[in-house]
Amino acid sequence: MIFETCDRFNLHMSAARTYLKNTPRAIKSLSQYRQALDLIYRLPRLTILTINPTLLRQSHGLIAKYQLLSSDAIHASTCLAYGIHLPRLRHPSYRDE
């Protein structure tokens, strides 16, 4: 939605979210996100996992322990809860060179 909003309304990415929030009628004119979601849902090996309150509470522990952003902690706790192997967790300040 953000990319299409930027393109259609000639906005910078930093302004697109605010624009959509303040101009909800503009969302009706967007279609590319629907097409993208349709493609994602048709991926043959895609599994959509459930996030429950217990998992969210576990993510709080990861935030405290590793100083993760909440979205990253939710992803990590979801992987741990569903037995998805994480090769290695790195501190967010680490940068690949």
Gaussian input, Z-matrix of N, CA and C with variables (Angstrom, degrees):
# hf/3-21g

backbone

0 1
 N
 C     1     B1
 C     2     B2     1     A1
 N     3     B3     2     A2     1     D1
 C     4     B4     3     A3     2     D2
 C     5     B5     4     A4     3     D3
 N     6     B6     5     A5     4     D4
 C     7     B7     6     A6     5     D5
 C     8     B8     7     A7     6     D6
 N     9     B9     8     A8     7     D7
 C    10    B10     9     A9     8     D8
 C    11    B11    10    A10     9     D9
 N    12    B12    11    A11    10    D10
 C    13    B13    12    A12    11    D11
 C    14    B14    13    A13    12    D12
 N    15    B15    14    A14    13    D13
 C    16    B16    15    A15    14    D14
 C    17    B17    16    A16    15    D15
 N    18    B18    17    A17    16    D16
 C    19    B19    18    A18    17    D17
 C    20    B20    19    A19    18    D18
 N    21    B21    20    A20    19    D19
 C    22    B22    21    A21    20    D20
 C    23    B23    22    A22    21    D21
 N    24    B24    23    A23    22    D22
 C    25    B25    24    A24    23    D23
 C    26    B26    25    A25    24    D24
 N    27    B27    26    A26    25    D25
 C    28    B28    27    A27    26    D26
 C    29    B29    28    A28    27    D27
 N    30    B30    29    A29    28    D28
 C    31    B31    30    A30    29    D29
 C    32    B32    31    A31    30    D30
 N    33    B33    32    A32    31    D31
 C    34    B34    33    A33    32    D32
 C    35    B35    34    A34    33    D33
 N    36    B36    35    A35    34    D34
 C    37    B37    36    A36    35    D35
 C    38    B38    37    A37    36    D36
 N    39    B39    38    A38    37    D37
 C    40    B40    39    A39    38    D38
 C    41    B41    40    A40    39    D39
 N    42    B42    41    A41    40    D40
 C    43    B43    42    A42    41    D41
 C    44    B44    43    A43    42    D42
 N    45    B45    44    A44    43    D43
 C    46    B46    45    A45    44    D44
 C    47    B47    46    A46    45    D45
 N    48    B48    47    A47    46    D46
 C    49    B49    48    A48    47    D47
 C    50    B50    49    A49    48    D48
 N    51    B51    50    A50    49    D49
 C    52    B52    51    A51    50    D50
 C    53    B53    52    A52    51    D51
 N    54    B54    53    A53    52    D52
 C    55    B55    54    A54    53    D53
 C    56    B56    55    A55    54    D54
 N    57    B57    56    A56    55    D55
 C    58    B58    57    A57    56    D56
 C    59    B59    58    A58    57    D57
 N    60    B60    59    A59    58    D58
 C    61    B61    60    A60    59    D59
 C    62    B62    61    A61    60    D60
 N    63    B63    62    A62    61    D61
 C    64    B64    63    A63    62    D62
 C    65    B65    64    A64    63    D63
 N    66    B66    65    A65    64    D64
 C    67    B67    66    A66    65    D65
 C    68    B68    67    A67    66    D66
 N    69    B69    68    A68    67    D67
 C    70    B70    69    A69    68    D68
 C    71    B71    70    A70    69    D69
 N    72    B72    71    A71    70    D70
 C    73    B73    72    A72    71    D71
 C    74    B74    73    A73    72    D72
 N    75    B75    74    A74    73    D73
 C    76    B76    75    A75    74    D74
 C    77    B77    76    A76    75    D75
 N    78    B78    77    A77    76    D76
 C    79    B79    78    A78    77    D77
 C    80    B80    79    A79    78    D78
 N    81    B81    80    A80    79    D79
 C    82    B82    81    A81    80    D80
 C    83    B83    82    A82    81    D81
 N    84    B84    83    A83    82    D82
 C    85    B85    84    A84    83    D83
 C    86    B86    85    A85    84    D84
 N    87    B87    86    A86    85    D85
 C    88    B88    87    A87    86    D86
 C    89    B89    88    A88    87    D87
 N    90    B90    89    A89    88    D88
 C    91    B91    90    A90    89    D89
 C    92    B92    91    A91    90    D90
 N    93    B93    92    A92    91    D91
 C    94    B94    93    A93    92    D92
 C    95    B95    94    A94    93    D93
 N    96    B96    95    A95    94    D94
 C    97    B97    96    A96    95    D95
 C    98    B98    97    A97    96    D96
 N    99    B99    98    A98    97    D97
 C   100   B100    99    A99    98    D98
 C   101   B101   100   A100    99    D99
 N   102   B102   101   A101   100   D100
 C   103   B103   102   A102   101   D101
 C   104   B104   103   A103   102   D102
 N   105   B105   104   A104   103   D103
 C   106   B106   105   A105   104   D104
 C   107   B107   106   A106   105   D105
 N   108   B108   107   A107   106   D106
 C   109   B109   108   A108   107   D107
 C   110   B110   109   A109   108   D108
 N   111   B111   110   A110   109   D109
 C   112   B112   111   A111   110   D110
 C   113   B113   112   A112   111   D111
 N   114   B114   113   A113   112   D112
 C   115   B115   114   A114   113   D113
 C   116   B116   115   A115   114   D114
 N   117   B117   116   A116   115   D115
 C   118   B118   117   A117   116   D116
 C   119   B119   118   A118   117   D117
 N   120   B120   119   A119   118   D118
 C   121   B121   120   A120   119   D119
 C   122   B122   121   A121   120   D120
 N   123   B123   122   A122   121   D121
 C   124   B124   123   A123   122   D122
 C   125   B125   124   A124   123   D123
 N   126   B126   125   A125   124   D124
 C   127   B127   126   A126   125   D125
 C   128   B128   127   A127   126   D126
 N   129   B129   128   A128   127   D127
 C   130   B130   129   A129   128   D128
 C   131   B131   130   A130   129   D129
 N   132   B132   131   A131   130   D130
 C   133   B133   132   A132   131   D131
 C   134   B134   133   A133   132   D132
 N   135   B135   134   A134   133   D133
 C   136   B136   135   A135   134   D134
 C   137   B137   136   A136   135   D135
 N   138   B138   137   A137   136   D136
 C   139   B139   138   A138   137   D137
 C   140   B140   139   A139   138   D138
 N   141   B141   140   A140   139   D139
 C   142   B142   141   A141   140   D140
 C   143   B143   142   A142   141   D141
 N   144   B144   143   A143   142   D142
 C   145   B145   144   A144   143   D143
 C   146   B146   145   A145   144   D144
 N   147   B147   146   A146   145   D145
 C   148   B148   147   A147   146   D146
 C   149   B149   148   A148   147   D147
 N   150   B150   149   A149   148   D148
 C   151   B151   150   A150   149   D149
 C   152   B152   151   A151   150   D150
 N   153   B153   152   A152   151   D151
 C   154   B154   153   A153   152   D152
 C   155   B155   154   A154   153   D153
 N   156   B156   155   A155   154   D154
 C   157   B157   156   A156   155   D155
 C   158   B158   157   A157   156   D156
 N   159   B159   158   A158   157   D157
 C   160   B160   159   A159   158   D158
 C   161   B161   160   A160   159   D159
 N   162   B162   161   A161   160   D160
 C   163   B163   162   A162   161   D161
 C   164   B164   163   A163   162   D162
 N   165   B165   164   A164   163   D163
 C   166   B166   165   A165   164   D164
 C   167   B167   166   A166   165   D165
 N   168   B168   167   A167   166   D166
 C   169   B169   168   A168   167   D167
 C   170   B170   169   A169   168   D168
 N   171   B171   170   A170   169   D169
 C   172   B172   171   A171   170   D170
 C   173   B173   172   A172   171   D171
 N   174   B174   173   A173   172   D172
 C   175   B175   174   A174   173   D173
 C   176   B176   175   A175   174   D174
 N   177   B177   176   A176   175   D175
 C   178   B178   177   A177   176   D176
 C   179   B179   178   A178   177   D177
 N   180   B180   179   A179   178   D178
 C   181   B181   180   A180   179   D179
 C   182   B182   181   A181   180   D180
 N   183   B183   182   A182   181   D181
 C   184   B184   183   A183   182   D182
 C   185   B185   184   A184   183   D183
 N   186   B186   185   A185   184   D184
 C   187   B187   186   A186   185   D185
 C   188   B188   187   A187   186   D186
 N   189   B189   188   A188   187   D187
 C   190   B190   189   A189   188   D188
 C   191   B191   190   A190   189   D189
 N   192   B192   191   A191   190   D190
 C   193   B193   192   A192   191   D191
 C   194   B194   193   A193   192   D192
 N   195   B195   194   A194   193   D193
 C   196   B196   195   A195   194   D194
 C   197   B197   196   A196   195   D195
 N   198   B198   197   A197   196   D196
 C   199   B199   198   A198   197   D197
 C   200   B200   199   A199   198   D198
 N   201   B201   200   A200   199   D199
 C   202   B202   201   A201   200   D200
 C   203   B203   202   A202   201   D201
 N   204   B204   203   A203   202   D202
 C   205   B205   204   A204   203   D203
 C   206   B206   205   A205   204   D204
 N   207   B207   206   A206   205   D205
 C   208   B208   207   A207   206   D206
 C   209   B209   208   A208   207   D207
 N   210   B210   209   A209   208   D208
 C   211   B211   210   A210   209   D209
 C   212   B212   211   A211   210   D210
 N   213   B213   212   A212   211   D211
 C   214   B214   213   A213   212   D212
 C   215   B215   214   A214   213   D213
 N   216   B216   215   A215   214   D214
 C   217   B217   216   A216   215   D215
 C   218   B218   217   A217   216   D216
 N   219   B219   218   A218   217   D217
 C   220   B220   219   A219   218   D218
 C   221   B221   220   A220   219   D219
 N   222   B222   221   A221   220   D220
 C   223   B223   222   A222   221   D221
 C   224   B224   223   A223   222   D222
 N   225   B225   224   A224   223   D223
 C   226   B226   225   A225   224   D224
 C   227   B227   226   A226   225   D225
 N   228   B228   227   A227   226   D226
 C   229   B229   228   A228   227   D227
 C   230   B230   229   A229   228   D228
 N   231   B231   230   A230   229   D229
 C   232   B232   231   A231   230   D230
 C   233   B233   232   A232   231   D231
 N   234   B234   233   A233   232   D232
 C   235   B235   234   A234   233   D233
 C   236   B236   235   A235   234   D234
 N   237   B237   236   A236   235   D235
 C   238   B238   237   A237   236   D236
 C   239   B239   238   A238   237   D237
 N   240   B240   239   A239   238   D238
 C   241   B241   240   A240   239   D239
 C   242   B242   241   A241   240   D240
 N   243   B243   242   A242   241   D241
 C   244   B244   243   A243   242   D242
 C   245   B245   244   A244   243   D243
 N   246   B246   245   A245   244   D244
 C   247   B247   246   A246   245   D245
 C   248   B248   247   A247   246   D246
 N   249   B249   248   A248   247   D247
 C   250   B250   249   A249   248   D248
 C   251   B251   250   A250   249   D249
 N   252   B252   251   A251   250   D250
 C   253   B253   252   A252   251   D251
 C   254   B254   253   A253   252   D252
 N   255   B255   254   A254   253   D253
 C   256   B256   255   A255   254   D254
 C   257   B257   256   A256   255   D255
 N   258   B258   257   A257   256   D256
 C   259   B259   258   A258   257   D257
 C   260   B260   259   A259   258   D258
 N   261   B261   260   A260   259   D259
 C   262   B262   261   A261   260   D260
 C   263   B263   262   A262   261   D261
 N   264   B264   263   A263   262   D262
 C   265   B265   264   A264   263   D263
 C   266   B266   265   A265   264   D264
 N   267   B267   266   A266   265   D265
 C   268   B268   267   A267   266   D266
 C   269   B269   268   A268   267   D267
 N   270   B270   269   A269   268   D268
 C   271   B271   270   A270   269   D269
 C   272   B272   271   A271   270   D270
 N   273   B273   272   A272   271   D271
 C   274   B274   273   A273   272   D272
 C   275   B275   274   A274   273   D273
 N   276   B276   275   A275   274   D274
 C   277   B277   276   A276   275   D275
 C   278   B278   277   A277   276   D276
 N   279   B279   278   A278   277   D277
 C   280   B280   279   A279   278   D278
 C   281   B281   280   A280   279   D279
 N   282   B282   281   A281   280   D280
 C   283   B283   282   A282   281   D281
 C   284   B284   283   A283   282   D282
 N   285   B285   284   A284   283   D283
 C   286   B286   285   A285   284   D284
 C   287   B287   286   A286   285   D285
 N   288   B288   287   A287   286   D286
 C   289   B289   288   A288   287   D287
 C   290   B290   289   A289   288   D288

   B1=1.4405
   B2=1.5287
   B3=1.3065
   B4=1.4645
   B5=1.5232
   B6=1.3415
   B7=1.4687
   B8=1.5262
   B9=1.3095
   B10=1.4620
   B11=1.5294
   B12=1.3145
   B13=1.4665
   B14=1.5204
   B15=1.3261
   B16=1.4728
   B17=1.5201
   B18=1.3235
   B19=1.4588
   B20=1.5300
   B21=1.3068
   B22=1.4601
   B23=1.5250
   B24=1.3299
   B25=1.4661
   B26=1.5240
   B27=1.3279
   B28=1.4660
   B29=1.5403
   B30=1.3299
   B31=1.4631
   B32=1.5234
   B33=1.3125
   B34=1.4636
   B35=1.5295
   B36=1.3301
   B37=1.4633
   B38=1.5253
   B39=1.3105
   B40=1.4668
   B41=1.5307
   B42=1.3170
   B43=1.4677
   B44=1.5268
   B45=1.3277
   B46=1.4650
   B47=1.5224
   B48=1.3130
   B49=1.4645
   B50=1.5265
   B51=1.3157
   B52=1.4645
   B53=1.5208
   B54=1.3318
   B55=1.4636
   B56=1.5289
   B57=1.3281
   B58=1.4625
   B59=1.5245
   B60=1.3079
   B61=1.4615
   B62=1.5270
   B63=1.3287
   B64=1.4648
   B65=1.5253
   B66=1.3271
   B67=1.4628
   B68=1.5318
   B69=1.3314
   B70=1.4635
   B71=1.5281
   B72=1.3325
   B73=1.4734
   B74=1.5286
   B75=1.3340
   B76=1.4669
   B77=1.5246
   B78=1.3150
   B79=1.4694
   B80=1.5244
   B81=1.3388
   B82=1.4665
   B83=1.5196
   B84=1.3211
   B85=1.4662
   B86=1.5285
   B87=1.3186
   B88=1.4673
   B89=1.5227
   B90=1.3118
   B91=1.4662
   B92=1.5250
   B93=1.3105
   B94=1.4644
   B95=1.5235
   B96=1.3218
   B97=1.4634
   B98=1.5289
   B99=1.3412
   B100=1.4653
   B101=1.5211
   B102=1.3251
   B103=1.4639
   B104=1.5234
   B105=1.3290
   B106=1.4627
   B107=1.5292
   B108=1.3317
   B109=1.4623
   B110=1.5204
   B111=1.3236
   B112=1.4653
   B113=1.5230
   B114=1.3240
   B115=1.4685
   B116=1.5246
   B117=1.3143
   B118=1.4667
   B119=1.5217
   B120=1.3364
   B121=1.4636
   B122=1.5259
   B123=1.3186
   B124=1.4638
   B125=1.5226
   B126=1.3226
   B127=1.4581
   B128=1.5281
   B129=1.3302
   B130=1.4632
   B131=1.5304
   B132=1.3082
   B133=1.4635
   B134=1.5287
   B135=1.3159
   B136=1.4615
   B137=1.5254
   B138=1.3158
   B139=1.4542
   B140=1.5218
   B141=1.3082
   B142=1.4596
   B143=1.5242
   B144=1.3229
   B145=1.4580
   B146=1.5230
   B147=1.3196
   B148=1.4544
   B149=1.5260
   B150=1.3140
   B151=1.4631
   B152=1.5207
   B153=1.3338
   B154=1.4608
   B155=1.5321
   B156=1.3294
   B157=1.4683
   B158=1.5296
   B159=1.3315
   B160=1.4675
   B161=1.5166
   B162=1.3076
   B163=1.4600
   B164=1.5280
   B165=1.3119
   B166=1.4657
   B167=1.5263
   B168=1.3417
   B169=1.4652
   B170=1.5265
   B171=1.3303
   B172=1.4655
   B173=1.5242
   B174=1.3127
   B175=1.4654
   B176=1.5250
   B177=1.3355
   B178=1.4716
   B179=1.5212
   B180=1.3347
   B181=1.4617
   B182=1.5161
   B183=1.3328
   B184=1.4678
   B185=1.5246
   B186=1.3169
   B187=1.4688
   B188=1.5223
   B189=1.3318
   B190=1.4620
   B191=1.5265
   B192=1.3283
   B193=1.4667
   B194=1.5221
   B195=1.3471
   B196=1.4663
   B197=1.5285
   B198=1.3223
   B199=1.4643
   B200=1.5378
   B201=1.3201
   B202=1.4605
   B203=1.5227
   B204=1.3151
   B205=1.4588
   B206=1.5231
   B207=1.3159
   B208=1.4638
   B209=1.5251
   B210=1.3260
   B211=1.4734
   B212=1.5288
   B213=1.3310
   B214=1.4678
   B215=1.5263
   B216=1.3214
   B217=1.4623
   B218=1.5256
   B219=1.3217
   B220=1.4685
   B221=1.5234
   B222=1.3293
   B223=1.4689
   B224=1.5206
   B225=1.3291
   B226=1.4653
   B227=1.5242
   B228=1.3235
   B229=1.4626
   B230=1.5249
   B231=1.3180
   B232=1.4650
   B233=1.5203
   B234=1.3194
   B235=1.4691
   B236=1.5202
   B237=1.3182
   B238=1.4649
   B239=1.5260
   B240=1.3226
   B241=1.4635
   B242=1.5241
   B243=1.3253
   B244=1.4608
   B245=1.5205
   B246=1.3379
   B247=1.4591
   B248=1.5096
   B249=1.3048
   B250=1.4622
   B251=1.5164
   B252=1.3184
   B253=1.4657
   B254=1.5227
   B255=1.3072
   B256=1.4628
   B257=1.5213
   B258=1.3379
   B259=1.4672
   B260=1.5216
   B261=1.3128
   B262=1.4646
   B263=1.5168
   B264=1.3012
   B265=1.4617
   B266=1.5157
   B267=1.3012
   B268=1.4576
   B269=1.5122
   B270=1.2945
   B271=1.4567
   B272=1.5228
   B273=1.3374
   B274=1.4700
   B275=1.5244
   B276=1.3217
   B277=1.4658
   B278=1.5272
   B279=1.3522
   B280=1.4602
   B281=1.5240
   B282=1.2940
   B283=1.4696
   B284=1.5223
   B285=1.3265
   B286=1.4657
   B287=1.5083
   B288=1.3018
   B289=1.4694
   B290=1.5041
   A1=110.97
   A2=115.66
   A3=119.56
   A4=110.88
   A5=116.56
   A6=119.37
   A7=111.28
   A8=116.27
   A9=119.71
   A10=110.80
   A11=117.36
   A12=121.25
   A13=110.66
   A14=116.31
   A15=120.08
   A16=110.63
   A17=115.44
   A18=120.43
   A19=111.46
   A20=116.61
   A21=121.06
   A22=113.24
   A23=116.61
   A24=119.82
   A25=112.87
   A26=115.77
   A27=122.17
   A28=111.75
   A29=114.76
   A30=121.11
   A31=110.38
   A32=115.80
   A33=121.42
   A34=107.35
   A35=116.78
   A36=119.91
   A37=112.41
   A38=116.75
   A39=119.69
   A40=112.25
   A41=117.98
   A42=121.65
   A43=112.80
   A44=117.60
   A45=120.72
   A46=112.66
   A47=118.04
   A48=121.08
   A49=110.58
   A50=116.12
   A51=120.71
   A52=110.69
   A53=116.20
   A54=120.28
   A55=110.22
   A56=117.16
   A57=119.98
   A58=111.52
   A59=116.20
   A60=120.06
   A61=111.07
   A62=116.41
   A63=121.18
   A64=113.51
   A65=117.46
   A66=121.91
   A67=108.98
   A68=117.89
   A69=119.97
   A70=114.26
   A71=117.69
   A72=119.15
   A73=111.19
   A74=117.62
   A75=120.83
   A76=111.31
   A77=116.95
   A78=120.72
   A79=110.55
   A80=117.03
   A81=120.29
   A82=112.36
   A83=116.89
   A84=119.92
   A85=112.81
   A86=117.45
   A87=120.79
   A88=110.18
   A89=116.71
   A90=119.64
   A91=113.09
   A92=117.43
   A93=119.40
   A94=112.18
   A95=118.17
   A96=119.77
   A97=110.58
   A98=116.72
   A99=119.77
   A100=110.74
   A101=115.90
   A102=120.27
   A103=110.62
   A104=116.63
   A105=120.68
   A106=110.68
   A107=117.03
   A108=119.93
   A109=111.56
   A110=117.31
   A111=120.34
   A112=110.91
   A113=116.82
   A114=120.50
   A115=111.28
   A116=116.63
   A117=120.29
   A118=110.37
   A119=117.64
   A120=120.96
   A121=112.68
   A122=117.73
   A123=121.24
   A124=113.13
   A125=117.91
   A126=119.68
   A127=108.84
   A128=117.84
   A129=120.43
   A130=114.35
   A131=118.70
   A132=120.18
   A133=112.64
   A134=117.15
   A135=121.24
   A136=110.64
   A137=115.86
   A138=122.17
   A139=107.25
   A140=116.63
   A141=121.03
   A142=107.43
   A143=115.43
   A144=121.72
   A145=110.83
   A146=115.15
   A147=121.57
   A148=110.02
   A149=115.57
   A150=121.54
   A151=106.61
   A152=115.97
   A153=120.25
   A154=110.65
   A155=117.99
   A156=120.18
   A157=114.05
   A158=117.69
   A159=120.32
   A160=110.44
   A161=116.41
   A162=121.25
   A163=110.91
   A164=117.07
   A165=120.53
   A166=111.32
   A167=116.67
   A168=119.34
   A169=110.69
   A170=116.94
   A171=120.30
   A172=110.71
   A173=117.08
   A174=119.54
   A175=111.01
   A176=117.28
   A177=120.00
   A178=110.74
   A179=116.34
   A180=120.03
   A181=111.98
   A182=116.87
   A183=120.42
   A184=111.17
   A185=116.31
   A186=119.85
   A187=109.40
   A188=116.04
   A189=120.32
   A190=111.66
   A191=116.56
   A192=120.12
   A193=112.91
   A194=117.08
   A195=120.73
   A196=114.15
   A197=117.94
   A198=122.66
   A199=111.39
   A200=115.98
   A201=121.16
   A202=110.20
   A203=115.77
   A204=120.45
   A205=107.46
   A206=117.33
   A207=119.88
   A208=112.20
   A209=118.17
   A210=119.70
   A211=110.91
   A212=117.55
   A213=120.62
   A214=110.83
   A215=116.76
   A216=120.74
   A217=110.96
   A218=117.21
   A219=120.37
   A220=110.02
   A221=117.31
   A222=119.80
   A223=110.66
   A224=116.93
   A225=120.86
   A226=111.35
   A227=118.22
   A228=119.92
   A229=111.28
   A230=117.52
   A231=120.68
   A232=110.21
   A233=116.40
   A234=120.38
   A235=110.66
   A236=116.91
   A237=120.43
   A238=111.11
   A239=117.86
   A240=121.78
   A241=112.38
   A242=117.18
   A243=121.14
   A244=112.87
   A245=117.31
   A246=120.64
   A247=113.81
   A248=116.70
   A249=120.96
   A250=107.35
   A251=116.21
   A252=121.49
   A253=110.97
   A254=114.98
   A255=121.37
   A256=106.84
   A257=118.33
   A258=120.36
   A259=112.83
   A260=116.96
   A261=119.43
   A262=108.62
   A263=113.41
   A264=119.37
   A265=107.59
   A266=115.15
   A267=119.96
   A268=109.10
   A269=114.85
   A270=119.93
   A271=108.31
   A272=118.64
   A273=120.54
   A274=114.57
   A275=117.96
   A276=119.16
   A277=111.98
   A278=117.36
   A279=120.95
   A280=109.48
   A281=116.75
   A282=121.37
   A283=109.62
   A284=115.25
   A285=119.54
   A286=109.03
   A287=116.19
   A288=119.59
   A289=109.81
   D1=-39.96
   D2=-176.82
   D3=-63.93
   D4=-47.42
   D5=-178.65
   D6=-62.09
   D7=-43.98
   D8=179.66
   D9=-65.65
   D10=-38.79
   D11=177.58
   D12=-62.39
   D13=-44.36
   D14=178.36
   D15=-59.19
   D16=-45.86
   D17=-177.40
   D18=-67.78
   D19=-48.31
   D20=-174.36
   D21=-70.06
   D22=-38.18
   D23=-174.68
   D24=-108.98
   D25=10.85
   D26=176.96
   D27=53.50
   D28=53.64
   D29=-178.21
   D30=-116.29
   D31=154.42
   D32=171.75
   D33=-77.43
   D34=151.95
   D35=-178.57
   D36=-55.41
   D37=-36.63
   D38=-178.48
   D39=-66.09
   D40=-21.21
   D41=-178.87
   D42=-98.11
   D43=-15.72
   D44=-172.87
   D45=-64.40
   D46=-44.22
   D47=-178.92
   D48=-60.85
   D49=-47.80
   D50=179.67
   D51=-62.13
   D52=-40.45
   D53=178.98
   D54=-59.96
   D55=-47.64
   D56=-179.45
   D57=-64.95
   D58=-37.90
   D59=179.30
   D60=-65.05
   D61=-39.12
   D62=-178.19
   D63=-87.24
   D64=-13.81
   D65=-177.98
   D66=-132.24
   D67=67.99
   D68=-174.83
   D69=-59.73
   D70=-25.86
   D71=179.16
   D72=-63.60
   D73=-24.03
   D74=179.50
   D75=-65.83
   D76=-26.86
   D77=-178.72
   D78=-62.85
   D79=-34.40
   D80=-179.66
   D81=-61.30
   D82=-26.79
   D83=-177.62
   D84=-84.83
   D85=-6.49
   D86=-178.49
   D87=-88.27
   D88=138.96
   D89=-179.62
   D90=-133.76
   D91=-22.66
   D92=-175.09
   D93=-62.95
   D94=-33.06
   D95=-179.78
   D96=-65.66
   D97=-35.49
   D98=177.69
   D99=-64.52
   D100=-43.34
   D101=178.42
   D102=-63.13
   D103=-40.90
   D104=178.99
   D105=-64.25
   D106=-43.05
   D107=178.35
   D108=-64.33
   D109=-39.88
   D110=176.74
   D111=-58.69
   D112=-43.05
   D113=177.97
   D114=-64.00
   D115=-41.79
   D116=179.63
   D117=-62.99
   D118=-46.47
   D119=-178.43
   D120=-65.00
   D121=-21.31
   D122=179.32
   D123=-88.19
   D124=-2.48
   D125=178.85
   D126=-62.10
   D127=127.62
   D128=-172.20
   D129=-65.08
   D130=-29.13
   D131=-176.27
   D132=-105.40
   D133=15.25
   D134=-178.79
   D135=-78.58
   D136=130.38
   D137=172.34
   D138=-125.55
   D139=125.83
   D140=177.95
   D141=-95.15
   D142=122.18
   D143=-174.91
   D144=-96.75
   D145=150.34
   D146=178.92
   D147=-88.22
   D148=135.85
   D149=174.61
   D150=-109.47
   D151=123.68
   D152=-177.61
   D153=-116.64
   D154=172.77
   D155=-178.03
   D156=-58.49
   D157=-36.06
   D158=178.23
   D159=-61.83
   D160=-44.30
   D161=179.01
   D162=-62.80
   D163=-39.87
   D164=177.81
   D165=-64.13
   D166=-39.75
   D167=177.22
   D168=-63.86
   D169=-38.56
   D170=177.86
   D171=-64.45
   D172=-33.59
   D173=179.16
   D174=-65.73
   D175=-29.12
   D176=177.43
   D177=-62.12
   D178=-37.75
   D179=177.31
   D180=-64.57
   D181=-38.07
   D182=177.98
   D183=-68.03
   D184=-35.50
   D185=177.00
   D186=-61.88
   D187=-47.26
   D188=-178.41
   D189=-65.90
   D190=-40.82
   D191=-175.16
   D192=-75.63
   D193=-40.71
   D194=-171.96
   D195=-114.53
   D196=3.58
   D197=-177.74
   D198=54.66
   D199=44.44
   D200=179.29
   D201=-83.58
   D202=155.19
   D203=168.05
   D204=-69.49
   D205=153.33
   D206=-175.88
   D207=-58.51
   D208=-41.12
   D209=-179.87
   D210=-64.47
   D211=-39.29
   D212=178.13
   D213=-67.05
   D214=-39.45
   D215=179.23
   D216=-65.68
   D217=-38.30
   D218=177.25
   D219=-64.87
   D220=-42.72
   D221=177.06
   D222=-60.66
   D223=-46.91
   D224=-178.01
   D225=-64.77
   D226=-44.54
   D227=-179.57
   D228=-67.37
   D229=-32.20
   D230=175.38
   D231=-64.52
   D232=-45.55
   D233=177.55
   D234=-59.23
   D235=-46.21
   D236=-179.64
   D237=-63.11
   D238=-42.53
   D239=-178.19
   D240=-65.52
   D241=-33.77
   D242=-177.89
   D243=-97.64
   D244=7.27
   D245=177.34
   D246=71.00
   D247=27.07
   D248=177.62
   D249=-84.77
   D250=121.05
   D251=-175.10
   D252=-70.10
   D253=126.84
   D254=174.46
   D255=-104.67
   D256=111.73
   D257=-175.76
   D258=-52.59
   D259=-44.59
   D260=174.39
   D261=-168.28
   D262=137.69
   D263=174.87
   D264=-93.85
   D265=135.66
   D266=178.46
   D267=-118.95
   D268=151.43
   D269=176.91
   D270=-62.32
   D271=139.70
   D272=-176.62
   D273=-60.34
   D274=-19.26
   D275=179.75
   D276=-79.92
   D277=-10.96
   D278=179.66
   D279=-73.69
   D280=135.11
   D281=179.39
   D282=-124.25
   D283=131.95
   D284=173.50
   D285=-68.43
   D286=143.09
   D287=179.35
   D288=-115.17

